[in-house]
Amino acid sequence: MKMIIAVVNNDDSNAVMRALTKANFQATKLATTGGFLMAGNTTFLIGVDDNRVDSAIEVISAHSKKRKQAMPAVTSYGVGMYDPMTVEVSVGGATIFVMNVERFEKV
């Protein structure tokens, strides 16, 4: 058995959850915040049999889209002097971890 931890952009989380449920995967959905952009994410915890890992990853990947987003970037030139700029960053998609599960119980 494996544990899939998938960090997905909030914009894609409902579509991912619906698709996982439709494909007969059970998932726990957690609200999380990324450290770099400080933006909302959703983290899914999905316990799956070894032979269904690739199928679950395909479902997540199909419903997690990368997109570009403008972010403010402030540069400092000294005391009290700031130049506000925007930088385009890539957001979305999914970050997926797959781990072995030593023991599983559902009580």
Secondary structure as UniProt FT lines:
FT   STRAND          2..9
FT   HELIX           10..22
FT   TURN            23..24
FT   STRAND          27..33
FT   STRAND          40..48
FT   HELIX           50..52
FT   HELIX           53..62
FT   STRAND          66..78
FT   TURN            79..80
FT   STRAND          81..92
FT   STRAND          94..100
//
